[in-house]
Amino acid sequence: MKKTFIIAEAGANHNRDWNTAIQLIDIAYESGADAVKFQTYSSNTLYASNTPDFAGYKNINKLIKDIELPREWQKDLKQYCDDKGIEFMSTPFDEQAVDELVSLGIKRLKIAGFEATDPRFVEVVASTGLPIIMSAGIGFDFKYWGKFSKIFKKYNNHVTLLHCNNAYPTPLEEAYLDSIGSLSALINVSEVGFSDHTMSTLTPSLAVARGATVIEKHFTLDRQMEGPDHPFALEPNELKEMIQFIREAEKSTGFKGGYTTSEQSFSKARRSVVSKIDLKKGDILTKDNITTKRPFLDNSIPAIDYNDILGQILKDDIKADTPLTKNLISYYEPRTI
């Protein structure tokens, strides 16, 4: 199967500390992630100034101001990622952020779940012509997909749609991974994936088993650090475990056809038709004198053909427990199944 593109979501967990941001990049790289993603927003463009408190957040504008990524870091963060060998990503939340990221030469853009219900902003991002990863999160409705599909078709974007629950953290029973398959049926969707906000290291690999080719997951240096996104993020050892689970899921999926390479050495453990007793040339094969047993040898008659050879005539003397072969009976045509 296609290798899963794994995005280690640093988000705001840099806490506006350069060394912390660099540590997050290092951890993402060492864990085996394909990309490390930050978020580019400003308090004066993300929320209206009169936004009331909600979901336990007070003075949301100050909160955003305290955690927003210093934009002057972006060029150097990308360069550090390039030198390290991991893709730099950031989710834009305003027009200026889109322009800045495009000017840095990023490979793709992410549209967050809360922004994925806004055709105006989606078109701003899509107009870059870059590949788009969009979270189908809170408020996403299939009946509105036509609006977004037209936008992506207009700019010829390669679109990856991520199943997402925008609760932080997401309860396991509300992950609803079976929804992933339904996203792949939408027009102008090239790939599907999962933006996971559960506390589990296992759910992303389960999503991969359901067809996800992109996984996004928040991580942090330490869940005890101050900041809104640390408590639901994976710690370094958990991020590494999650990625290991995903790579194992990749290896274990697919469709089996015929015998696998690993099964070849066990082929003799199948059953074939064998004689129950000593038999003489000219004996008629019946249920009283033949049965099925292991092993199955290269020229054996397989057990599936047992009923088909009843009534045929033996062409040579054989001892009990002798596997029958096609040259020992009067007529044999292998079953086609």
C-alpha positions in Angstrom: 0.0 0.0 0.0 1.0 3.6 -0.3 3.2 4.9 2.5 1.2 6.9 5.0 2.2 10.6 5.1 2.5 11.4 8.9 2.2 14.9 10.1 3.6 15.6 13.6 1.5 18.6 14.6 3.6 20.9 16.8 0.9 23.6 16.6 1.3 26.1 19.3 3.3 23.8 21.6 6.5 25.8 20.9 5.3 28.3 23.6 7.0 31.1 21.6 10.4 29.6 22.6 12.8 29.1 19.7 14.7 26.2 21.4 11.4 24.4 22.1 10.4 24.8 18.5 13.7 23.3 17.4 13.3 20.4 19.9 9.9 19.7 18.5 11.3 19.4 15.0 14.1 17.1 16.2 11.6 14.9 18.0 9.3 14.7 14.9 12.3 13.8 12.7 13.7 11.2 15.2 10.2 9.6 15.6 9.9 9.0 11.8 7.3 11.6 10.9 7.3 12.8 7.3 6.4 16.4 8.2 6.3 18.7 11.2 3.5 21.3 11.2 3.1 24.6 13.0 0.3 27.1 12.8 0.4 30.7 11.4 -2.2 33.0 12.9 -2.5 36.3 14.6 -4.9 37.3 17.4 -6.2 40.3 15.6 -7.2 38.3 12.5 -8.4 35.0 14.0 -11.1 36.1 16.5 -13.2 39.2 16.6 -12.2 41.5 19.5 -15.5 41.1 21.3 -15.5 37.2 21.3 -17.1 35.9 24.6 -15.5 33.2 26.8 -16.2 29.7 25.7 -15.2 26.0 26.3 -13.2 27.1 29.3 -11.2 29.7 27.4 -11.2 33.2 28.9 -10.0 36.2 27.0 -9.4 34.2 23.9 -7.7 37.1 22.1 -5.0 37.4 24.8 -4.6 33.6 24.7 -4.0 33.6 21.0 -1.6 36.5 21.3 0.4 34.6 23.9 0.8 31.4 21.7 1.0 32.7 18.2 4.0 31.7 16.2 6.5 34.6 15.7 6.3 34.9 11.9 9.9 35.9 11.6 10.7 32.4 12.7 9.1 30.7 9.7 12.0 31.0 7.2 14.6 29.7 9.7 12.3 26.9 10.9 11.8 25.8 7.3 15.5 26.0 6.7 16.2 23.9 9.8 13.6 21.3 8.6 15.2 21.3 5.1 18.6 20.7 6.6 17.2 18.0 8.9 15.4 16.1 6.2 11.8 16.6 7.3 9.1 18.6 5.6 8.1 21.9 7.1 4.4 22.7 7.2 2.2 25.4 8.8 -1.5 25.9 8.7 -2.4 29.4 7.6 -5.3 31.2 9.2 -5.3 34.5 7.3 -4.4 35.8 3.8 -1.0 37.1 4.9 -0.1 33.7 6.3 -1.0 32.1 3.0 1.2 34.5 1.1 4.1 34.1 3.6 4.1 30.3 3.4 3.8 30.2 -0.4 6.8 32.6 -0.6 8.8 30.1 1.6 8.3 27.4 -1.0 6.2 25.0 1.0 4.9 21.9 -0.7 1.3 21.9 0.5 -1.2 23.8 2.6 -3.5 22.6 5.4 -7.0 24.0 6.1 -8.0 23.5 9.7 -11.3 21.9 10.7 -12.8 25.2 12.0 -11.9 26.9 8.8 -13.2 24.1 6.5 -16.7 25.5 6.7 -15.7 28.9 5.2 -15.7 28.9 1.4 -14.3 32.4 1.3 -11.1 31.4 3.2 -10.9 28.0 1.5 -10.7 29.7 -1.8 -7.9 32.0 -0.6 -5.9 28.8 0.2 -6.9 26.9 -2.8 -6.1 29.8 -5.2 -2.4 29.0 -4.6 -2.8 25.9 -6.7 -0.9 23.8 -4.1 -2.0 20.4 -2.9 -4.5 20.9 -0.1 -5.1 18.9 3.1 -8.4 19.9 4.7 -9.9 18.6 7.9 -13.6 17.6 7.7 -14.2 18.5 11.3 -16.8 20.4 13.3 -19.7 21.7 11.1 -18.6 19.8 8.0 -21.6 18.7 6.1 -21.7 16.5 3.0 -24.5 18.6 1.6 -22.1 21.6 1.4 -19.3 19.7 -0.3 -20.3 20.9 -3.7 -19.3 24.4 -2.8 -15.8 23.3 -1.9 -15.5 20.8 -4.7 -16.1 23.6 -7.3 -13.4 25.7 -5.6 -10.8 22.9 -5.7 -11.7 22.0 -9.3 -11.3 25.6 -10.3 -7.7 25.7 -9.0 -6.9 22.1 -9.9 -5.8 21.2 -6.3 -4.9 17.7 -5.2 -7.2 17.4 -2.2 -6.7 15.2 0.8 -9.7 15.3 3.1 -9.1 14.3 6.8 -11.8 12.9 9.0 -11.7 14.9 12.1 -13.4 15.5 15.5 -12.6 19.0 16.8 -13.0 18.2 20.5 -9.7 18.4 22.4 -9.3 15.7 23.4 -11.7 13.5 21.4 -13.2 10.6 23.4 -12.4 7.3 21.7 -16.0 6.4 21.3 -16.5 9.6 19.2 -13.6 8.9 16.8 -16.0 7.3 14.4 -13.3 5.9 12.1 -15.8 4.2 9.8 -16.5 7.7 8.5 -13.1 7.7 6.6 -14.5 5.5 3.9 -17.4 7.8 3.1 -15.0 10.7 2.5 -13.3 8.9 -0.3 -16.5 8.8 -2.3 -16.7 12.6 -2.5 -16.0 14.1 -5.9 -12.6 15.9 -6.3 -11.1 14.1 -3.3 -7.8 12.5 -4.2 -6.9 11.0 -0.8 -8.5 10.6 2.7 -6.9 10.7 6.1 -7.4 11.3 9.8 -6.7 14.3 12.0 -6.7 12.6 15.4 -7.3 14.4 18.6 -7.8 11.3 20.8 -5.2 10.5 23.4 -4.6 7.1 21.8 -1.4 6.1 20.0 -3.4 3.3 18.3 -6.3 5.0 16.6 -4.2 6.4 13.7 -3.1 2.9 12.7 -6.7 1.8 12.8 -7.5 4.7 10.5 -4.7 3.5 8.1 -6.3 0.1 8.1 -9.5 1.8 7.0 -7.9 3.6 4.1 -6.3 6.7 5.5 -3.1 7.8 3.7 -2.5 10.9 5.7 -2.3 11.1 9.5 -2.1 14.2 11.6 -1.5 14.2 15.4 -0.5 16.8 18.0 2.6 16.3 20.0 4.5 18.1 22.7 7.7 17.9 24.8 5.7 17.4 28.0 1.9 17.4 28.6 2.5 19.3 31.9 3.8 22.4 30.0 1.7 25.5 30.1 -0.5 26.2 27.1 -3.9 25.1 25.7 -2.6 22.4 23.3 -0.2 20.5 25.5 -2.7 18.4 27.6 -4.2 16.5 24.7 -0.9 16.0 22.7 1.3 13.0 22.6 4.7 13.0 24.4 7.8 12.0 22.4 7.8 8.3 23.3 4.1 8.1 22.4 4.6 9.8 19.1 7.3 7.3 18.2 5.0 4.4 19.3 2.1 5.8 17.2 4.3 6.0 14.1 5.5 2.4 14.7 1.9 1.3 14.9 1.1 3.1 11.6 4.1 1.4 9.8 2.9 -2.0 11.1 -0.6 -1.3 9.9 0.8 -0.4 6.4 2.5 -3.8 6.3 -0.5 -5.7 7.4 -3.1 -4.3 5.0 -3.8 -5.4 1.4 -5.6 -8.3 -0.3 -4.3 -11.8 -0.3 -4.2 -13.7 -3.6 -3.0 -17.4 -3.6 -0.3 -18.5 -1.3 2.0 -15.9 0.3 5.7 -16.2 0.4 5.6 -17.0 4.1 3.1 -19.8 3.5 5.1 -21.7 1.0 7.1 -23.7 3.5 3.8 -24.8 5.2 2.1 -26.1 2.0 2.7 -29.7 3.0 0.5 -29.3 6.0 -2.6 -29.2 3.7 -4.7 -32.4 3.2 -4.7 -34.7 0.3 -6.4 -37.9 -0.7 -4.7 -41.1 0.8 -5.5 -44.8 0.9 -7.1 -46.1 4.1 -5.9 -49.7 3.5 -3.6 -51.6 1.2 -5.1 -51.5 -2.3 -4.6 -53.6 -5.5 -4.4 -52.6 -9.1 -8.0 -52.5 -10.5 -9.7 -51.6 -7.1 -12.5 -49.1 -7.3 -12.0 -46.1 -5.1 -14.7 -45.8 -2.4 -15.3 -44.1 0.9 -14.3 -47.4 2.5 -10.8 -47.4 1.1 -9.7 -43.8 0.7 -9.8 -40.8 3.0 -8.1 -37.4 3.5 -5.0 -36.7 5.5 -2.0 -34.5 5.7 0.5 -34.0 4.0 0.0 -32.5 0.6 2.9 -33.4 -1.7 3.8 -31.9 -5.1 1.8 -34.5 -7.1 -0.9 -35.2 -4.5 -4.6 -35.1 -5.3 -6.0 -32.3 -3.0 -8.7 -33.1 -0.5 -11.0 -30.7 -2.3 -11.2 -33.3 -5.1 -12.0 -36.3 -2.8 -15.6 -36.8 -4.0 -14.6 -36.4 -7.7 -12.4 -39.5 -7.7 -14.8 -41.8 -6.0 -15.6 -44.7 -8.4 -12.4 -44.4 -10.3 -10.1 -47.4 -10.8 -6.6 -47.7 -9.3 -3.8 -48.4 -11.8 -1.2 -49.8 -9.4 -0.8 -51.6 -6.0 -0.4 -49.2 -3.1 0.1 -49.5 0.7 -2.2 -47.9 3.3 -1.6 -44.2 4.0 -0.2 -43.6 0.5 -1.1 -40.2 -1.0 -2.9 -40.7 -4.3 -1.5 -39.0 -7.4 -3.2 -38.5 -10.8 -1.0 -41.1 -12.5 -2.4 -43.8 -10.0 -6.0 -43.5 -11.0 -7.9 -44.2 -14.3 -8.9 -40.6 -14.9 -8.3 -37.4 -13.1 -9.1 -33.8 -13.9 -8.2 -31.3 -11.2 -11.0 -29.2 -9.9 -11.1 -25.6 -10.9 -12.1 -23.3 -8.1 
